[in-house]
Amino acid sequence: MEPVLKVRDLETTFYLKTGPFRAVNRISYDIGRGETLGIVGESGCGKSVTSFSLMQLVATPGKITHGSAILTAPNLGSVDLVKQTPAQMENIRGGKMAMIFQEPMTALNPVLTIGYQMDEQIQKHLKLNAKDSRDRAIEMLQLVGIPSAAERYTAYPHHLSGGMRQRAMIAMALSCNPTFLIADEPTTALDVTIQAQILELFQSLQEKFNMSVQFITHDLGVISEVSDNVLVMYGGQMCEKGNTQDVLTSPRHPYTAALIESRPKIGVHSNRLKTIEGSVPAPHELPAGCPFATRCTRVKTECWSNKPPMTPFTNSSGREQSVACFNPVPQ
């Protein structure tokens, strides 16, 4: 079956005073119908820029400089998101593809009601009149578990709690039945209890609408709960990708292994968590080869000057896994 999203050699470059910096450096992946791909990595690794590139929301001084992203959806066919004009993207965003942003208070317009913002999208993409649009918006607010949905429809974003605002964002994103959804760290600003509720809601709605999802987070625990496959990024480049449980239980890239080791473990008491030595280099300080070379415990001479290719292999579970490393962690 044709993937809902097929990304090939996507590259996004920011033109800074210190020189050009590839925030997304030739990444490739597929997302099938109803599947969830988790993209994980430290802050600044290129997770969000990847999503903004797909949505064509990269602002100056950034620009998509290479690659393709083929979206396949009903009544749309297959289109390359990279090549769409702004007018064409307006007809795709919010309809065939949608995005849940990290902080709803900055994503929602503070001077417009929740209902007004939902109606604008619903009327554009579903071609409903004012009454039917209002009914659809209230239905979606009820579906995501917002109490007194008709009252919340007329409320402003600051009238809602953080959890309710995030639910409203999810309702808005799903209101036009998108084929492909991007969730950019949708639970980061929420406390643990609300986070669990949102993740449970998110999974039930994905199953209900059979959506394909690109889920971005820095939390490996969340990735293990929601994603079928995972892509690990560092310095704008791909480190490792494969089935989520395969990657988390048998990581091959030293960076993936270090991320897993730095997590607290249930039943293990320690005065200090393990850390990854060093820090993420500034964009103009990244080595010519592997971006993780400056912090890697398995670094070799060739890592500094040569970029390791993503190399596929069959893991012990019999599934394909890929790693970009000259000296991978043994299985």
N, C-alpha and C positions, 0 to 999 in steps of 0.2 A: 504494500500500500504506500502511495506517495506520502512523504512526511508533510505535516501541516506547515512546518517551517524548516527550510534548508538553508543554512548559513555557510558560505564558502569564502575563505580568505578575507574576512571582514577586517578592514583597517580604518581606524579613525585617528587623525593626527591633529595635535594642538600646536599652533605656531607661536611659541613663546619667545621672549627676549633672549633667552639662553639658547635658542635654537628649536627646531621641530622636535616634538615628543609624540611617539605613537602610544596613545593611551589604550588603544586596542590594536594588537599587532598580529594580523593574519590568523584569526581564529575561525574554526569550522566546526559545525555540529548540526544534528538533526533533532527535531522533536516530532514524534508521531501523534496520531489522533488520540486524545484522552490521556496522553503521557505528561509527566512533570519532569522537567530538567532543572536540577538545582545548580546554581552557580555560586561558588563559595570562594572566599579569599579575604585577606586583610583589607582594611580601608585603603583606597588608592590603587587597587589592583586592576581596575577596569570593569568591574561588574556593572555598575550603573551606567557608565558610558556606553557599554555594549547595548543596553536596553534603550537608552536615549537615541543611539544610532539607528536601531530598528524603527523607532517611532519618528525618526527625523526631527529630533528635538535638540540636537547638538548645537550649542550657541557658539558664535565667534569668540575666541580664535580657533575653535575646533571645526573640523571638516572631515567627512567620510572621503577617504582617498583611494580606496580599493575594495574590491570584493562584491558579493551579492548576497541578498537575503530573500529567498523566494517564499512567499506566503501563498498557500493554497486554501481557498475557502469557498463555500457554496455561493453561487451568484456573483462570484468574483473571478473564479478561475485561478490561475497561477500568475502572480505579479512579483516583480523585483522591487522590494520596498526602497532600495537604494536609488532606483532610477525614477521614482515617482515625483511628480511636480508637487509643490505645496498644496495646490487645489485638489489634486488627486489624493494626497495624504489626508486631507480634511474629510474626505468621503470614506476613508478606511479607518482612521483613528476614531475610537468610540463606537464603531460599528462592528467591523470584522475583527479588529484587534483593539484591546483596551489595556490600561495600565493602572495599577494601584500604587500610589506613591508612598514613600517612607513616612512622611509627616503630613497628615491630612490638614492640619491647621494652616500650612503654607500652600498646600495644593488646592484647597477650597477657597473660593472668593469670600472674604470676610463680610462684604457689604451686600451679598445676595443670599437669599434663603436657600436651604437645601433643595426645596422643591423646584425653585426657579432654575437652579443649575442642572437638576436632573431632567426637567422638561426640555431645556434647550437641546440636550443630546438626543432624547427620545424622539422629539418632533423632527429633528434633522434626519435621523437614520431609519426610524420606523414609520415616518410620515403619518403620525397620529394627530388628531385634533386636540385642542386644549383639555377637554374633559377626559378623553381616553388616555392622554399623556399623564394627567394627574392620577388617574386610577392605576396606571402602570407603575408610576413612581411609588405610590403608597403600597402597592402590592409587593414591590421589591424591598421596600423598607421593612415590611412585615416579614418577608422571607428571610432577611438577615437577622431577625430577632430584635428589632427596635420596637419597644413598647409604645403605645399611643402613636402609631405611625402617622395618622392624619395630622396630629399636632406637630410632630417633628418635621413634617413636610413644610410647614410654614416657619420653622425655626431657623435661626442663623447659626453658623458653625460654632460660635463661641457659647451658644446656649447648651451645647452637647458636651459630654465628657469625652476623654480621649478615646475610650473604647467605642462609644457611640459614633464618634466622628469616623473612626476607622470602618465601622459597619456601614455607615452611610457611603463612604468611598467605595466599598465593595459592592453595595447596591447599585451605585452609579455605574461602576465598571461593567456590571453584569446585565444592566437594564436593557441592552440591545442584543443580547445573546451572542457575544463575541465567540469566534472560533478559536482565537489565540489570546491569552491573557498574560501580561507581565506583572509580577508582584515584586516590587522593589523594597525589600526589607519591611514588609507591612506590619510586623509586630515588634520592631525594635524599641519603639518609644512606650510600650505598654508594660504593665507589671505582669508577673508570671501567671497569675490566675486568669487575667483577661487575655493574655497571649495564648494560653491553652484553649480558651473558648473560641478565639478568632481562628486558630488553626483547625479546630474541629469543624467550625462553620465552613471554612474555606474548602476543606476536603469534601464535605457533604455537597456543597454547591458545585464543585468541579465534577463530581460524579453525576449529579442531576443534569448538568448542561453538557457533559462529555467534552469539556474544554481541554485544549492543550495549554500547558502553563510553563512559563519560565520564571522560576522562583529564586530570587536573589537574597542571600543572607550571609552573615559571617558566622552564624551559629550552626555548628555541625549537628547538634542535637535536633534542631528544627529540620535540617536537611534529611536526617535519617527518618523523620516522621512523615515528610510530605513528598519526597522526590523518588522517582523510579530510577533516574540516572543522574550523575553528578559530573560537573565540570569544575576543576580546580584551577584558579587563575592566580598569577603573580606577575607584577610588573607589566600588565597588559597582555601577557602571553599565556597560552594554555600549558599547564603542567601535567595534568592527568585527567582522564575521563573514562567513565564506564558505569556499570550497574552500581547503584548507591551502596548496597551492602557489601559488594565485592571490594570497592574502593575503601570503605571505612574499616573493613576487617582485615584487608591485605593490601595496604597502600604500597605503591612502588616508588613514587617520587619522594625524595627526602623532605620536601616542603609539606606534602600531604601527611606524611608520617609525623612530622614535627607539630603540625596543627592538632592532630589527634592526641599526641602525647601531652600537649599543653592543657588539655581539658581535665577538670576535676573528675575523679572516679569514685563511684559509690562504694563505700566500705573501705576505702583506702584513706588513711589519715596522714596528712603531711602538713608541715609548717609552711611550706612554700611550693607553689605550683611550678611545674617546668615551663621554661620560656624558650623562645627562639632567640639565640644571641644576635645582637646587632639590631639594626632597624632598616626599614625599607629605604633604599637609596632615593635621592632626589632624581627627577626625570633625566636630568643631564648627566647624572653620575652612574647610570645603569651600565654594567659591563657590556661589551660587544657581543658576548656569547649568551650563556644562560643568565637570566636576570637574578636568579637566586644564588649565584656563585659567591657573592660577598658574605653570605650567612650559612652556607651549606657545609655540613660536617663530612660529606662524601665528595667534595669538590676535587676535580682532576685538572691537570694543566690545560687540556683542550676546552674545558668548560668556560674559560675566560674569553676565548676568542671565537669559538664556534657555537652557533645556536643549535642545540639538540633538536632533531625533528620529532614530531609526534609519531611514535612507533607502535603499531598495534600488535597485540599478542593474545593468545588464548590462555586465560587464567585457569586456576585449579577447579573452578566451578564450571568450566567449559564455555564461558562467555568471553566475548571480546572486551579487552581493556586496552587503553593506550596511555603511554607515558613519554614525556619529553625529557630524557635524562641519559647521560653517557654512563652513569654508574648507579643504576637504580637499586632500591632496597631489595634484597633477596626475598623470594616468596617463602 
